[in-house]
Structures are given as structure tokens and as C-alpha cells.
Amino acid sequence: MDSNRQVGAERLAGWADRLQAMARTGLFYAGNDYDRERYQQIIGIAAEMACLLTDRPALEFQARWADDPGYVTPRVGVGAAIFDEHDRILLLKRSESTPERPLWGIPVGWSEVGETPAQGIEREVLEETSLVVRVDRLLGVHDCRGPLMLHHAYSITFLCSVLSGVLTPTAEAPVGGYFGRDELPKLLPHHVPMVADAFAAHLDGWTGTAFDR
């Protein structure tokens, strides 16, 4: 994809995300059937825009959004950058039932009530890989959005060390493996900066914390 088409796709994804968020919030507060019908139409338009960028049908996006009612605001997720003894990063592929299935990314998941972000990523890694990890440092707070996602999110990304366990396929992430910096597979778009920051911290001595402006 050339640079102009890439920029156009990113803008279209951003418009679709903003439209569906505004319409779903409006639907939550709508006081009459006329407003609800208009908001549903806008959600349908956003879904059609999103399906232009993926191989998923518009109705699937509408169904996923309908399962997440209420005031729409960015959610908080957590991610883990994990390296092996050969300086390769752990990447996972999601199950066939998710839109992200053809692409790779670091272990991630939603934060849960009652746990710190560090506790959350340690739990997620265990659930997805059977690895017991320790959080070593904060890498960054990354902005994550686009039609492949349910909605806009912020991912708190940590550098982690493996304490025990063996990488094991799970229902959430049936495929996983370690990859060097020069042999990365096709990544989820919002995971590209996370992976780049992880290698910078692990190999290049970068000690900063990333965030999007």
C-alpha cells in the first residue's frame, strides 16, 4: 500500500471509529424512537466504512458494538513485551473467531476491576500462554484504535520477564512464537509501536516511556 492510500485508510478508520462511538453514546441516551433510528443508521454507516478496510462483514461490526452498550469512552488494556534468551520477542495470533486472526501481536488484554495494571498483565499472560511473568518496567501508554478493534483503547505496555512455565497454545491464542527484530511477521497496526519500543528498550538501551500526543 502506497503512502497516500495508507493515510487514506487510517483516516477512514478514524472516522468510522468516531462515528460509531458518537452514535452508540447517542443511542444510550436517546429519548425517542426517531433518534434511536437515526443513531442506528449512523452505526450502520460506520460499520460499512469499517468493512471496507477488513475482510469482515458490516453486520459483524454492528453485532460486536451492540454487545457493548453504554457511554462510549476509551477502555484500558495491558500488554506485555517478553523476550527469550536469544533476544526474540513473544508474539501471538488470536483465534479464528476474531477479526485479528491473520495478524500477530504481543500478549494483551483488558484490565479488570480490583487489580493493578501490573497484576492485570501478569494474569493475561498466564491465561494466554501459561507463562508466569514478572513486570520489570513500564514501556509506554499506547493509543490503540481502528476498525479491527471493538472500540478506542489505551494500552499500558510493560516489559516482562518469564519466571516459569512453558509457552502453551490456548483457546485465546492458539499460535505463538518468538521472533527477532529482523524476522517479524505482519503485526496488528496498533502493535507496531509497542514492538518497536520493546526492542528499543531491550536491545538499544532506551530508558524512556512512550506515549502518544
N, C-alpha and C positions, 0 to 999 in steps of 0.2 A: 504494500500500500504506500503511495507516494505521500509526501508531507501534507499537501493540501487536502487530500482525501482523509488522511488521519485526523487533521484538525477538524474537518467537517464531521467526521464520525464522533469525535469527542464532544463537539458542540451539540450534535443531535442527541447523544446520550445524556448530556447535561440537561437539555430542555425536557426530554422525556421524564427524567428523574424529578425535576422541579414541578412539572405539570401534575404527575401522579401524586406527589406529596401534597401540593396545594389542594387538589381535588379531593383526596382522601380525608384531609383535615376538614375541608368544607362539608363533605358528606357526613362527617361525625357530628358537626354542629347544625346541619341543615334542619330547618323547622317545618318544611312543607315538601310535598311530593314533587313540585315543579323544580325546586332547587336540587333535590336528590337526583332527579332525572338528568339535569344538566351536568352535575358533577360526575355521574356515571358515564355520560358521553365523553367528558374530558378524559376520564380514566381510560376509556376505550381508545381514544386517540393516542394517548401516551403509550399504551400497550402496542399499538400498531407501529409507532415510531421505534419502540424498543425491539420489536421483532425484525425490523429492517437490519439491525446490527447483529443479530444472532440467528441461530437455526431453530429457535423455539417459537411456537405459535403465540399469537397475541392473547388468546384465551388463557394460556398458561400463566402469563404475567398477571392478567386480571384475577385469576384464581388465587395466585400467591399473595397479591396485595389485599384481596378480600379477607384472607386469613389473619391479617394484622391490622385490626381496626383501631381507631382512636386518633388522638392528636399525633401527627407525624413529626418526629424530631430525630436527629441523628442518634443512632444507637452506639453503644460502646462495646467493642470487641477486643480480644487479646490475641497476640501472635508470638510465636517462638522461632528464633533463629538458632538452630542446633547444628554443630559441626562434628565430624568424626576425626579420627587421628590423622587422616590424610587431607585435612582442610577442605572437606567437601560438605556442602550444606544439605540438610534433610529437606526433601520436597515430597509432597503428597498429591495424588489425584483423587478427586471425590468420586462418589458412587455414580452409577449410570442414571440415577433418578434426578440429578441436579444439573442445572444449566452449565455449571463449571466443569463438567466431566472431561472435556478434551484437554483441559489446561492444568498446569501444575502450580502449586503454591506452598508456602510454609505452613506448618500446623497453626490453625486459627480457630476461634470460637467466640461465642457471646459470653460476656461477663454475666455472672449471676448474683442475685441479691444475697448479701451476707458473706461475701468473700472479697478479699483484696484482689487487685489485678494480677499480682504475682501468684496468689493461690489459684486464681482462675485459669491461668495458662498452664500451671503445673497439672491441674485436673484435666484440662483439654488434651494435653499431650498424652497423658496416661490413657485417656479414653480412646484417642485416635491411633495410638502407636504401641501401647503397652510399655512405653519407656517412662521411667521415673527420672524427672529432671529437677535441677535447681536453677532458680533465676539468679543470674550474675549481675546484670546491669540493664538499664533502660536504653534502648536504641532510639526510640522515637515515638511520636504520635502521628500516625499517617492517615491522611484523608482518603477515604475509600467510597467510591460511588460508581454508578453506571448501570446499564440495563441487565447485566448478569447478576446484580445484587438485588435483594428484596427491597432495600432502601439505603439511603446515605448512612454511612457509619464512620466512626473514628476507631482506628486500631492502635492499641497500645502494644508496641512490639518490644520484646525482651530478647537479650542474648542469654542462652541457657546452656547448662552442662548436663550431660547424662550421668546419673548416679548408678543406675542399674537397669536391667531389663534388656530385651531383645526386640528389635523392630518387627512388629507382627501386623499382618493385614487385619483390618477391622471393617465393620459394616459402613462406617462413615468414610473411611479412607482405605479402600481395598488395595491400592497400589502406592508404594512408596520406595524411595531410594535416595542415595547420596550422590551429589553432583558437584563437580569442580566449577570454578568460575568460568572457564572456557568451554564447558560442555553442558550448559544449562538447556533444558527443554523449553518449550513455549510456555511462558508464565501467564497467569492471570494478570491483566493490566495493572490492577492496584497492588499487586505483589512485587512488581518490578522494582520500585524504590525501596521496599523493605529488604529485598535480597541484595540490592546494591549497597545499602547501608550496612547490612550484616557483614558482607565481605570486606568493606572498608574498615569496620571495627576489628574484624578477626585477623585480617592479613596486613592491613596498611597502618595500623596503629591509631586510627581515628578515635578520638575520645569524646566527641561531641554528642549531641542529642538532636535528632531530626524532627522537624515539624513543618507543616505546610502553611504558607502565607496566603 
